[in-house]
Amino acid sequence: STIQRDEEDAVKLEKGIDFAKSKGVIDPNYVPEPYVKLDVLGKTPETVAGEIVSTIKQGNKDAGDQNAGSVIVLCGLSGTGKGTTVAKLRQKLEDEEGKKVVTWSNGNIFRSVTLLAVTWCEQQPGMDGFDKEKALTKENLQSFMSMLSFGKFNGKYDTKIKGLGLDMLVSEVQNTELKAPKVSKNIPTVAEVTQGEVILFAADAVETMGKDGLFVLLEGREQTVNYVRTPYRFTLVLSDESLIGKRRAAQRVMAATLSKLSENASDEEVGKALEECLNEMAAEAGYNKQ
């Protein structure tokens, strides 16, 4: 189930966080600001986004700076609508509040560290392929992280990779070098041992942008976004958790049905395609057609 997969992912992530604490990379006694729980049951993403904007406006008013930038953290189980809510939140902040908004993901930082680790292996005499034991030592990881810098390049915020003969901006290679097979296949291995380093890099980056008047939207799991300092933390919850699985099932059926239809499909054709997809998915799940 969706909830079970989330729990399994959380356990794996927690191992990475514990490893980072044991290395002394992140503070084991760190306590984040409290989260505001938002029950999204029966609410549209636009309504939820409106509640978040109201909370932020009141917070900035209380702080005496209506023009301040902010870092907004959004968490929640898969299926609670985080992605859609982030999109609506960005739209509201830009169109209705006139704010400059950026979204942040740690994914490209993990990819950047992986690229450096793979490149290091390629440069070692006699080393055949990626050797995690030799590449991912504490000293090497510190060196790789020192080759990443965040700041304004060409007039906009970006991450620069400079070292081991590489000199590139993440925004310019995120869909090319950073998605090459040699990077993609080794990301899980590298991510296991770099959670702490990437978390701290991300925390500094989003804090820099927030202080510069930008609104930074950060979506992720609590274990990682906890280390970003901000009073604006929100967790999306569904008071009826059974709806999470039902929502995901509806998304799958809708996507599969749309793939079978033309733009001018009739109601009858839609109904037929929907029934076909339901039967196919029921058969996959081991249910007999009734």
N, C-alpha and C positions, 0 to 999 in steps of 0.2 A: 504494500500500500504506500501511498505518498507519505504519510506520517512516519511509517516504518523506515523508508529510505532516508527521510530527513534525520531521523534519530541515528541511523547508521553513519551518515555523513558527519553528524555532530560528534560522534565518538572518535572518528578518524581525525577530525579537525582538532579535537581536544588533545589528542596525543601529540600533534604538532605543536600546540600551544605549550603543553607540559614540557616538551623537549626544549623549546625556546627558553622557558623559565629555568630549566636545569642548567642551561648554558650561560645563564645570566644575561641573556639578550633583552628580555622583558621583565619588568618588576612583578614578582609573584604576589606582592601585597597591594597591587594597584586596584583601586575601586572606582568604577566609572560613575558618571552621573546617572540618576534614575531614569528609567524608561516610562513613557506615557503609553498605556495600553489603549488601543482604539479597536473597539469591536466593530467589524465591518459588515456584520450580518444585516442584510436588508438595505445596505447603503451602496450607492454608486461610487466608483473611484473619484468622480468629481466632488461628491459630498465629502469624502474622506480627505481629499486634497484641500478642500476649503477649511476643514477643521484644523489641519496642520498649519495652513497659512495664518489663520486667526491666532493660534497659539504663538507663532513666531512674531507676529506683529505686536502682540501684547507684551511679549518678552523684550523685544527691542525698545518698546515704549517705556517699560519699567526701567530698562537700563539707560534710558535717556538718549538713545541714538537710533532714530528711525531709519537712518541711511546705512547702518552697519551691515556688513556681509554676515553670512551665517553658514555654518556647516549643519546639514540636516541628515540625520542617520535614520534609516528605515529598515526594520527587520520584520521577520514573520515567517511562518511555515510556508512551504511551497503550496501554491493554490489559494493564498489569501489576497492575491492581487497586487503584489508589490510593484511589479514591472509597470502595470497599467497606472497605478497610483503615482509612481515616479513621473511618468509621461504627463499625466494631468497636472501634477504639482509644478513641473517645469513650465507647462503652458500657462498656468495661472500666474506664476511669479513673473514670467516674461511679458505676457500680454496685458495682465490686469494691474500688476504692481510695478512694471517697468524695470525689473531687476535683470542683471547679467547672471546667467545660470550656467554652471558646468556640472557634468556628472563624472563620477570617478569610479573606476573599477581596478582592483588589484591585479587582474588577469595579465595586463601587459607588463607589469613589473615582474611577475613570476616568469613570464616569457623572456624578458630581458636578461634576468639572472641565468636562465637556462641557456640562452644563446651564448653568454659569456663562458659558462661551464663547458659547453660543447666545443666552443672555439679553443679553450684552454687545452682540452683533450686532443684536438686536432694538431696542436702545436707541440705536443710532447713526443720526442723521438721514440719510435718503437711502440707507441700506444695504439692499439687497434680498436677503434670505436670509443664509445662513452664508458669511462670507468668511474662509477660513482664513489667508490672507496677513496680513490686518489684525487678526484676532482672536487669533492664536497667536504674537504676538511674545514675546520673552523677558520684556519688562516686564509684558505682560498675564498671562503664565503665572505670574509671581511674585505678581502681584496676586490672581489667582484662587486660588492655593494658600494665600495669607494669609487668604482668606475661609473656609477649612476649618479646623476645630479638632476635636481628639479628646479626650474626657474623659468624666466621669460627668455625665449629664443625666437628671433624674428618677430618680436612684438606680441607673442602669445605664450601662455604657459605650456610647458612640454617637459618631457624627460629625455635627457641626453645620455647616450651610451658612448663612453670614450675610454678605450683600453684594449689591449691585446690586438692592436691594429684596427680596431673598429672605431668609427666616429660617425654617429648617426642620431637622428631624432626619432623617438618612438612613433610620433604621429605620421612620419614619412615611411616607416617600415612595418607598421602594425599589421598590414595585410599582405606583406611579402616575406621579408626575412624572419619576422617573428612568428610566421605561420608555416614556415618550412617544416617538412617532416622530421628533420633532425632535432628541431625544437619541440614540436608537438608531442612526439613519442616519449620525450624525457621530462616533460613538465611534472607529471605526478611524482617522480623520484625526487626532483629538485624541490618541489613544494613541500614535501614531507619534512625537510630539514631547514626550510627558510621562512617558515610562517612568521617567526618573531621579527626577522630582519625586514621582511616586506611590510608587516604591520606598522613598524616604526617609521619606515620610509613614507608610507602612505599617510600616516598621522601628521608628519611634518609637512607634506605636500598640501594636504587639504587645509591645514591650519594657515599656511602661507596664503593660499587663495582666499580664504575667509577673511583674513586681516586686510586683504586688498579690496574688500568691498564686494567680492563675488559671493553668490549663493552656491554652495557645493552640495550636491545631492549624492549621498553615499548609501548604496544598498548592499546588504550583506548579512552574514551571520553574526550574532552577538559576540561570539568569541573573538572575532577579528576587529569589528568596528568599535568594540569596547574601548580600545586604546586611542581613539580619536576624541580629543577633548571638545565637548559641546553640550550645552544644556538642552539641545533640541534632539531628543531621541524618542523614536516612536516604534512601537511593536504592533503590527496588525494581527489581530486574532479573530477567530470565528467562534462565537459561543456555542455553535453547533458544529463540531469538528467533522461530522459525517458529510457535511457539505463540501469539504475540501476534496474528497475523492469523487463526489458527484460532479463537482465543477471541472475537475481534470478530465473525467470521462466525457463530459459534454464538449470540452475543447477538442478532444481527440476525434469524436464523432463529427463535429462541425468541420474540422480541417480535412478529414478523409472524404466527407461528402462534397465539400467545395472542389476537391481535386477531380471529381467525376463530372462536374457540371460546367456548362458554358455560361457566359454572362447573361444570356437571354433565356435561361432555362425556365420552364413553366412550373407552376406549383405542383403539378402531377409528377414532373420529372424530378423535382426536389424531393418529394415524398418517396418516390421509388428508390432514388440514390441513398436517401437516409436509411431506408429499411435494409438495403443491401449492406451498407456499412455496419449497421447494428448487428446483422446476422453474422457478418465476417468476424467482427470483434467478439461476439458471443461464442463463436466456434473456437477462436483463438484461446479464449479463457476457459474452454472446456464445457460450455453450456450447450445443450442440444436445442435446436430450433423447435419452438412450440407451435 
